[in-house]
Amino acid sequence: MRKKVNWKKFKKMLDKNEAGYGAVKYRETVDKLKEDGILSLEPEGNYQIVGCNVVLNPHSHILTLYFTRKPDAIEYARRNYGNALYEVMVDKIETLVRS
């Protein structure tokens, strides 16, 4: 069964993620979503949200989080960037070129 995530609430937590209890709660939530396989620190094979050539994915500390499921990426983008005045896309990262 696919777990349902309230991405709007998650984004509010991300926006308040500065210090104290809010930051601790956000990190705990990120850790749980990573444990459940919903978010990942690995870009390859996962999804990112892009607008104006900027990755709009949530982050954990300074690391970008990637969505493991396209429907979650779409829902997060729709709830958080649906009214943007620029095009927002969900892309799958197939392969990374490493040097």
Backbone bond lengths (Angstrom), bond angles and torsions (degrees), N, CA, C in turn:
res aa  C-N    CA-C-N  psi(-1)  N-CA   C-N-CA  omega(-1)  CA-C   N-CA-C  phi
1 M - - - 1.460 - - 1.532 109.32 -
2 R 1.293 116.30 132.26 1.461 123.13 -178.17 1.519 110.01 -77.46
3 K 1.338 116.41 125.75 1.456 120.46 178.05 1.516 110.31 -73.03
4 K 1.313 116.46 141.05 1.461 122.97 179.36 1.522 108.45 -98.33
5 V 1.315 115.77 130.61 1.460 122.06 -179.20 1.524 108.63 -114.26
6 N 1.317 116.54 134.90 1.459 121.23 175.01 1.535 106.78 -85.38
7 W 1.338 116.34 90.43 1.461 121.19 -174.27 1.519 112.43 -68.91
8 K 1.318 118.18 -28.13 1.463 120.40 178.07 1.535 109.58 -66.49
9 K 1.318 115.96 -44.18 1.465 120.48 177.82 1.531 110.27 -65.31
10 F 1.317 116.56 -39.75 1.455 121.04 178.37 1.528 110.44 -60.69
11 K 1.339 117.51 -43.95 1.464 121.77 179.63 1.523 110.99 -63.45
12 K 1.334 117.71 -37.64 1.460 120.43 176.49 1.521 110.19 -62.73
13 M 1.340 116.36 -40.58 1.462 120.13 176.78 1.526 110.28 -62.79
14 L 1.320 116.77 -41.54 1.464 121.77 178.73 1.529 110.43 -61.12
15 D 1.316 117.26 -43.79 1.463 121.77 -179.09 1.530 111.99 -64.86
16 K 1.345 117.35 -30.67 1.463 121.83 -179.49 1.532 111.94 -92.56
17 N 1.311 117.68 -0.68 1.461 122.99 -175.00 1.522 110.22 -71.32
18 E 1.303 116.34 82.62 1.457 120.22 -179.89 1.522 111.09 -119.06
19 A 1.309 117.57 -57.86 1.454 120.68 -178.48 1.528 109.30 -161.26
20 G 1.310 115.20 170.26 1.450 120.93 174.99 1.518 113.84 69.41
21 Y 1.335 115.17 -148.95 1.459 121.77 -173.86 1.525 111.89 -60.79
22 G 1.324 118.02 -38.67 1.467 120.95 -179.82 1.512 111.80 -59.40
23 A 1.321 116.50 -41.17 1.465 120.78 179.71 1.519 110.90 -68.44
24 V 1.322 116.71 -39.84 1.469 120.57 179.09 1.523 109.89 -64.35
25 K 1.307 117.41 -46.20 1.467 122.12 -179.94 1.527 110.51 -62.11
26 Y 1.324 117.04 -41.81 1.463 120.73 178.79 1.525 110.41 -62.42
27 R 1.339 117.18 -46.98 1.474 120.30 179.72 1.524 111.13 -61.45
28 E 1.332 117.12 -40.15 1.468 120.64 177.21 1.525 110.73 -61.96
29 T 1.321 116.72 -41.83 1.465 121.33 179.50 1.519 110.55 -65.65
30 V 1.333 117.26 -44.38 1.472 121.26 177.54 1.524 110.05 -60.10
31 D 1.330 117.18 -45.52 1.470 120.63 179.30 1.525 111.33 -59.34
32 K 1.326 116.87 -41.47 1.469 120.99 179.43 1.533 110.49 -65.75
33 L 1.330 117.54 -42.82 1.463 120.60 179.43 1.532 111.06 -66.31
34 K 1.315 117.51 -33.08 1.465 120.33 175.08 1.527 110.55 -70.05
35 E 1.331 117.32 -43.62 1.468 121.70 177.50 1.524 111.37 -59.71
36 D 1.320 116.30 -38.46 1.466 121.53 -179.21 1.529 112.29 -79.09
37 G 1.328 117.13 -3.21 1.461 120.48 177.86 1.519 114.16 77.22
38 I 1.320 117.76 20.72 1.461 121.92 -179.25 1.524 110.77 -90.96
39 L 1.323 116.07 -37.69 1.462 122.44 175.46 1.525 108.84 -119.77
40 S 1.314 116.02 155.05 1.459 121.41 -179.33 1.523 109.91 -144.47
41 L 1.315 115.97 153.28 1.463 120.66 172.79 1.522 110.92 -86.99
42 E 1.327 116.56 -10.50 1.457 122.07 -178.87 1.528 110.62 -89.98
43 P 1.312 118.09 121.83 1.465 119.35 179.83 1.530 113.53 -74.43
44 E 1.312 117.49 -38.57 1.463 121.33 -172.32 1.531 112.03 -61.44
45 G 1.344 114.88 125.04 1.457 121.52 179.55 1.515 114.03 84.18
46 N 1.319 117.06 -1.08 1.460 121.42 -178.69 1.528 110.67 -113.74
47 Y 1.329 116.55 -175.42 1.468 122.00 -171.04 1.514 111.77 -114.91
48 Q 1.333 113.99 145.53 1.455 120.77 174.72 1.519 109.28 -129.92
49 I 1.324 114.77 155.24 1.457 122.17 177.17 1.526 106.67 -106.59
50 V 1.333 116.00 129.38 1.459 120.93 -175.90 1.525 109.87 -128.36
51 G 1.324 116.07 134.89 1.458 123.12 173.73 1.515 109.27 -140.65
52 C 1.306 117.93 126.54 1.470 122.59 -178.50 1.522 111.58 54.00
53 N 1.321 116.15 41.90 1.465 123.40 179.48 1.522 114.05 62.08
54 V 1.334 116.75 23.70 1.461 122.29 177.05 1.524 107.85 -119.90
55 V 1.329 116.74 132.88 1.468 120.83 176.76 1.530 107.71 -75.04
56 L 1.331 116.14 126.39 1.462 122.63 -175.86 1.525 112.97 -104.54
57 N 1.313 116.78 10.04 1.466 120.67 -179.90 1.526 110.74 -61.54
58 P 1.334 116.20 155.53 1.466 118.73 172.42 1.529 109.33 -66.68
59 H 1.312 115.62 170.53 1.455 119.87 -179.43 1.521 111.06 -138.78
60 S 1.292 114.30 161.26 1.456 122.46 174.93 1.515 105.85 -123.70
61 H 1.310 116.01 111.88 1.466 121.69 -171.28 1.533 106.94 59.07
62 I 1.302 119.28 -118.15 1.463 120.56 179.07 1.524 112.04 -104.18
63 L 1.332 117.07 3.14 1.467 121.59 -176.73 1.529 111.24 -94.74
64 T 1.309 115.80 136.00 1.464 121.18 177.75 1.521 109.49 -75.84
65 L 1.333 115.74 137.83 1.461 122.21 174.96 1.525 108.45 -99.13
66 Y 1.315 116.54 139.78 1.461 121.94 -179.41 1.521 108.95 -115.05
67 F 1.320 115.12 146.99 1.463 121.66 179.34 1.526 108.64 -84.58
68 T 1.317 116.56 133.21 1.459 120.08 178.86 1.520 111.97 -85.44
69 R 1.341 116.17 -17.04 1.467 120.44 -178.74 1.531 109.70 -126.10
70 K 1.306 114.80 131.17 1.469 120.57 -178.46 1.528 112.81 -58.36
71 P 1.348 119.65 -43.34 1.470 118.81 179.81 1.536 113.16 -57.81
72 D 1.336 117.52 -35.14 1.465 120.00 178.03 1.527 110.88 -68.69
73 A 1.325 117.04 -41.16 1.462 120.47 177.95 1.531 110.60 -62.56
74 I 1.319 116.53 -43.26 1.467 121.02 179.17 1.524 110.65 -63.84
75 E 1.327 117.21 -44.94 1.463 121.03 -179.65 1.526 111.17 -63.95
76 Y 1.327 117.33 -43.43 1.470 121.29 177.66 1.526 109.92 -60.64
77 A 1.334 116.47 -46.06 1.470 120.92 179.76 1.530 110.75 -63.19
78 R 1.311 117.07 -44.16 1.469 121.12 -178.26 1.526 110.70 -62.90
79 R 1.318 117.05 -45.22 1.462 120.89 -176.66 1.524 113.33 -72.46
80 N 1.318 116.73 -29.43 1.452 119.61 -172.87 1.529 114.83 -108.20
81 Y 1.323 117.45 -20.45 1.461 120.57 -178.44 1.525 112.21 -132.08
82 G 1.322 116.55 15.56 1.455 121.35 -177.90 1.518 114.16 -62.36
83 N 1.318 117.52 -25.77 1.467 121.52 -179.45 1.524 112.63 -102.90
84 A 1.311 116.45 12.21 1.470 119.71 -179.05 1.526 110.29 -63.92
85 L 1.303 116.46 149.71 1.454 121.94 179.40 1.527 111.75 -90.68
86 Y 1.300 116.50 14.47 1.460 123.25 178.24 1.521 108.67 -133.95
87 E 1.308 115.81 162.02 1.460 120.73 -179.18 1.525 109.96 -72.75
88 V 1.326 115.94 133.46 1.462 122.66 176.55 1.524 107.36 -118.23
89 M 1.336 115.48 129.84 1.471 120.60 -177.14 1.523 110.03 -124.87
90 V 1.333 115.18 152.29 1.459 122.03 171.35 1.518 106.93 -108.63
91 D 1.329 115.70 122.07 1.459 121.58 -178.12 1.525 110.09 -119.08
92 K 1.324 115.05 143.30 1.464 120.18 171.68 1.517 107.91 -92.52
93 I 1.303 115.65 132.15 1.463 121.19 178.81 1.527 106.85 -91.58
94 E 1.318 115.31 103.95 1.459 120.31 -175.95 1.523 112.65 -76.69
95 T 1.318 115.68 -55.91 1.455 120.61 -175.15 1.512 109.86 -142.04
96 L 1.310 115.96 138.09 1.461 120.72 175.35 1.516 108.47 -100.52
97 V 1.288 116.15 139.77 1.460 121.26 175.55 1.521 106.65 -95.56
98 R 1.292 115.88 116.67 1.475 120.82 -178.40 1.524 109.15 -108.76
99 S 1.315 115.38 140.40 1.469 118.25 179.52 1.514 110.44 -105.67
